[in-house]
């Protein structure tokens, strides 16, 4: 892990002044065609740094960002902090699914009531994607992340208390999950906004994939540690654990990594309302007239829908098809495979770009792996009766889906770095809604056909549609450079 963080820091460190080696540095960058104005801005800015530095004109509100030269230890701290933050995001997110059986027994919930509590997270999650990205573009993604994490950490830690406020346990738990979804919905759009502004094109895939690997770490941590806490101390301890760690992480970031002055300025701007100068307005009409934008949104929708179907139905598939199998095998092995797969995809993507391959060619290759090959392995799941082969196919499908981090996720940053958070929010909202529909459709197919093959055929079909759309219409040229911006 230390070598990974060191590599990221080496490529992310910037300087506060333009030195003599900057011009050849940018001449050697292998990226999509850029305008002369953008090349001039790149040279004036110098190498990109990951965290608070000067931003592209108009992307942030005046006074909310400043140039901070970071040394290597500070870059390492920020990289590790974001990785840990993503891990804790998923720790808090999956705490309720881990505890749902025990809570159902304590409160007398049936399957329908437990389903209401579990699904209520996505009700809130779908609503704040665009807002989170827009705020990240305007006041800084790191500030949005910190403010939201402090709130969702507090709610998670207070969940056991909320559950015993009155006799209406179902209402309080549903409300707390909706709030958690609302607050966590801003995280990835704000993260996308942050990385699009601070990381060079040739380094985005590895950085995003590394930070995104925290989602697999978080799922594993809660699945392993949470299960032990559940057995030893009860379901309340799982919420105390994940919520408490999140609050400790917030305290660390606030005290050691983020400027207090910048955070207070951001809070002040939020309290007074965001300024609406023409430089900070989202060129939404300009964006959605481009086929490449629709292609990346539809591909993100397909990716999220396929992932949610597998995430929701794979445990049930293994339990029903192989009733004597060990649960820890099929619940842990795919996620153990996904972690190195995510890191490798980012490294491979950046390496290919640095070797001279066109950015869009590399992005499309990543999608062939993330949607195409992943869909093939999902299809194989419905045509085998071997437990070992099923685990291999499931692990390969889940692992290859992490290649989407180096494809469509960073392609959004290629297309519109000045408003990548907004655009990612739109795409992720569509993906979350499609995921809910896809999961319900999967259940319907199982009930009507009585065969798991139909579910995996659905996953393969959705993945193929998303891949074909991106291969035909996907581009990597910027589409946010129009001087005529219209407000959202």
N, C-alpha and C positions, 0 to 999 in steps of 0.2 A: 504493500500500500504506500509506503514512504517513497518508493521509486516512482510510483504513478504521480503522487502529489508533486514531487520534485520536478518531473517532466513538465507538468502543467505550469508550474511556477516559472520554469525557464522560458516557456514560450509566451507567458502572459505579462512578464514584467515590462514596464515602460519607463520612460524618462520624461521629465518635465520640460525639457528643452530639445530642440531639433539639433541633432549632431550630424556629422559629415557622412555617416553611413546610412542615413535614413533613406535617401533617394534610391541608391541601389537596392536597399531592402525592399522597397515597395515595387521597384521594377521587376524584381524576381518573384513577386507574388503571382501565383497562377490562379486566376479567378476569372469570373465572367467579365465581359466588357463593361467598363465603367465610364461615366461621363468625365470630361476634362475638369469640370467643377468639383466632382467627387474626388478625383485624383489629387487635385490641389488641396482639398480639405484634408485628405489622408496624409499628405506630406507635411502640412502645417501642424497636424495633430501629433505626428510621431507614432511610434509603435503603440498599439492598443494595450491597455492594462485591464485586468479583470474588474477591478473595483474602483470606487469613485475617482474618476478623472474627468477631464473636459469632455463634453458630449457634442454631438452634431448640432449645429445651430437650430434652435427651435424645438429640439426633442424634449427638453426639460424646461420647467419654469425658471426664470432668472433667479439666481441666488441660491438655488437648491443643490447645486453641484459645485465642486471646486477641484482644482488640480492637486492631487496628493501623490508624490513620488513614493512608491512602496518598495521596500527592500524584500529580499527573498523570504525571510521568516514570516513577514506579514502576508505575502501572497500565499504561502503554505497554510497559514492560519485560516484565511478566507476560503481557500479551496476545501480544506477539511471541514470547515464550518458549514458550507453549503451541502456537502455530501452527508454530513450528520443531520442537517436540517431536513433533507429529503427522507432520510431514514426515519426520523422522528415523526414526520408527516404520516408515513404509512403505519408506524407503530400506533398512533392515535386513531388512524382510519380503521384498522382491522381489529381494534380492541373489542368493539361491539360484536362482530361476527364470532370471535373467539369465545366470548362470554355469553352468547345468546342462549345456548342450551341451559346453562346454569340459571340465568336470569329468568328464563321461561318457567323453570321449575319453581323458583322462589315466588314469582308473581302470578303464576297460573296462566301464562300466555299460551294460546294455541298456535298452530302453524301460521294461520292467517295474521294474527296479531304480531307474532315475531317477524313475519315478512314485512309488515307495515313499518316496524322500527328499523329494520335493516335497509329497506329501500328508501326511507325518508332522507338518508344522507344525500342521495343523488338528486332529490328535489331541490335542495339548497345548492348543491354542487354545480348544477346546470345554470344557475341564475347569475353567478358572479364571475364567470370566466372573462367575458368581455370587459366588465368593469375593472377587474384586476389587471388585465393587460393594458387598458387605457391609463389607469393610475400609474402603472410601472413606467409607461412611456413618458409620463408627465412629471412625476416627482421622484422617480428612481425605484427600480425593482427591489433593491435591498431593503429599502424603507417599508415598502408594502409587505414584503415577506416577514420582516420583524414584527410589525404591528399586528398582522393577522396571526402569527404564531403565538404571540403573547395571549391573544384572546382564545384561540382554540386549545392551547395548553391549559388555560384556566378552566374552560368548560369541561375538558376531558377529566381533569383532576377532580372537579366538583360533581361529576356524574353520579357517584354513589350517594352524595348528599341530595341531589335533585330527585333521585329515585325514591327517597323516603320523605319527601316534602308533604305528601298527602296520599290519599288512597288511589288517585288516578295515575298510577305508575306509567301506564301506556302513553298518556298525554305528555307527561314530563319527559320521558325518554325520547319520544318522537320529536318533541320540540328541541331537545338538546342535540339530536342528530341532524336536524335541519340546520341549526345554527353552525354546527361543526362543518357541514357541507358548504354553507355559505362562506365561511372563513377560509376553508382549505381550497375553495374554488379559485382563489386569486393566486395561489402559489406558483403553479407552472406557467401561466401567462406572464406573471411578473418576472419569473426566472428567465423566460425566453427573452423578454424585453431587456433585461440586464445583460445577458450574454451577447445578444445581438449588437449592443452598443459597445461592449468592452473587449470582445474577442475578435481577432482577425478571422477572415473567412477560412483560411487554411488551417485554423486550429479549432473551429467551432465544434466539429463533430466529436473529437476526442473529449473536449471539455464537457459538452452536454451529455455524452454517454457516461462519463465518469460520475458526474453529479447525479444523473438519472439512475445509476446503479444503486443509489441509496434506497430506491423503492423496493428492490429485491432484498437488500439488507434488512429493511424495516419489516418486511413480511416474514422473513426468517426469524428475526429477533422476537417479534411478538408471538410467532407460532411456537418457538422453542421456550423462551423465558416465560411468556404469558401462560403457556400450558402448565409449567411448573408452579407458577404463582397461583394459578387457578386451583390446582390440586392441594397446595399447601395452605393458602391463606384465604381462598375464596375469590369470587369474581371482582370484588371491590379493589383488590390489590393490583389487578391488571390496569385499571384506569388510573390509580394513584401512580403506578410505575411510569406509564407512557406520558401522562400529563405532567408529572413532576419533572421528568427528564426534559420535556419540551421547555418548561419554564426556566430550568437551569441553563439550557442552551440560549434562550433569549437573554438572560442576564449576562452570559459570557459575551455574546455578540455586542450587546449594548455597551458593556463596560470596556471591552478591549478592541473592538474592530470598527464600530460605527461612531462617527462624530456626533456628539450630543447636540451640537449646534445645528447640523444638517437635519437631524431627526425632529428637533423642535420646529425648525422652519417648515418641514413637511407637514407636521401636525397643524401648524398655523395656516398653511395654505388649504389644507383639507377643511379646516373649520370655517374659513372665509369663503371657500368655493374656488375651484380651479380657474385660473385666468384663461381667456379664450382669444389670445392674439392669433392672428392668421398663421403664424409660424408653427403654432402648437396644435392646430386643428388636424384631425385625421382626414386624409384624402380618400374617404371611403368610396366615393363614386369612381374615382380614378382606379382604385384597387379592384373593385368588383366588375369592371369592364374588361379585365384581363383574363383570358382563358387559363393562364398559368396559376392564377389565384384560385379559381374554381377547382382546378385540378388538384392542388395541394389540400384544399378543404375537403374535397370528396375522398381523397386518399386517406386523410386523417380520420374521416368518418368511418371508412372501411376498416382501417387498422384498429380503431377503438372498439368497433362493433365485434370484430373477430376476437379480440383479446377478452372482452367482457363475457362473451359466450363461453370461451374456454375456461376462463377463471371461475365462472359460476357453475358450470356443469361437469367439469372434469372430476372433482371429488365424488359426485354422485355416480358418474359413469364407472369409476373404479370400484366403488362400494357395491354397486349392483351387478357389475359384470364379473368382478373377482372378489366375492364376499370374504374369502379367507386371507386376503392380502393385508399387509401391514400399512396402516394409514400414514405413518411417518415417511414411507418410501415415496408414495405418489404425491404427498403434500410438500415434501422438502426437495427431492431430487431435481424437479424442473427448475426451481428457483436457484438452486446451487449452480445449475448449468447456465442460467440466464445472466448471472453476475459476470463471469469471464467473457461470455458472448457479447455483452454490452460494451465492455472495455475494449475488446478486440475489434468490434465494428468501428468504434470511434478512431482507434489507432490506424486501422486499415484505410478508412476514408481519408483521413488527413495525409497519410503516406502517399496514397495514389494522387491526390491533388498536388502535393509537393513534388511528385515525380513528373508532373506535366500533363496529367489527364484533365480534361475539361471538368469544371465543377458539376455541371448538370449530368455529365456522363457518370460521374461517381455517385451522385445522388440517385440516379435511376438504377445503377447496379445495386446499391444498398436496398432499394425497394424490391428488386427482383428477389433478393434474399429474404427481406422482411415480410413481404406479402406473398410472393410467388412460391418460393421453396417452403416457407412456413405453411402455406395452404396445402401443399402436396403432402407434408407429413401429417397434417390434420386429417386429410382425406384417408391416409393409411390407417389412422386410428379406427375407422369404421370397418376395416376389412382384415382384422386380425383377432385371433382368440388367445393369443399368448400374452401373459402378464408382462413378461420382460420386454417384449417388442412394444407393447402399449406404453410402457414407461419411457422407452427410448424415443418413440414417436412423439409422445407428449412433451418430453424434455426438448427435443429438437424443434418442435413447433413453437414452444414458448421461448426458447433461447434465440431462435432466428427472428422472432418478432422484435427483439431489442435492436435489430439493425434499422428499424424505423427511426430510432433516435438520430442516426447518422444520415437518414434520407429526408423524409418529409418534415421532421421536426426542425432540422437546421435549414431546410429549403425555405421555410417561412422566414427565417432570418436573412437568407439570401435575397428574397424578393422585396422585403420591406423592413430593413433594420431600424428605420426611424419610428415605426409603429408596429414592430413585430409582436409586442405584447397584445395589442388590440386584435391583430389578425390571428394569432394563436388562440386567443380567447374565443373568437368566432368559430374556428375549426374545432376546438376542444368541446365547445358547447354542442355543436352538431354531433361530434363523436360520442359524447355522453348520452345524448338523447337517443341516438341510434343504438347505443349499447343496451339501454333499457328495453327498447323495442326488440332488439335481437335476442336478448335473454328470454323475454316472454315468448317470442316466436319459437325459440328452441324448445321451451317447455311444451308448447302446443304441438310441435312436431313429434315429440316423444310420446305424448298422450295419444295422438291420432294414429301414428304409424307403429308404435311399439318397438321402434328400432333406433339405436343410437347412430346408425349410418346416416340418417337424414340430417341430424344435427351437424355432423362433421362435413357433410356435403354442403350445408348452408355456409359454414365457415369458409370452405374452399371457394364457393361461388362469390361470396362477398369480397374475399381477398383478391380474387381474379379481376373483379370489376374495378376495384381501387387501383390495382397495378396497371391495368390497361389504360385507364384514364390518365395516370401520371406519366406513363411511357409516351403517350401520344401528345399530351398538352403541357407537360412539365417543362419549366424553364428556370434559369437561375439569374437572369438579368433583373436588376432593380426595377420596380414598378411604382415606387413612391417618390419619384423625383419631379413630379409635375409641380410647377410654381403655383398652381391654382388649387389650394386646399379648401375643402368644405368641411364644416364641423360635423361631428357625429350627432 
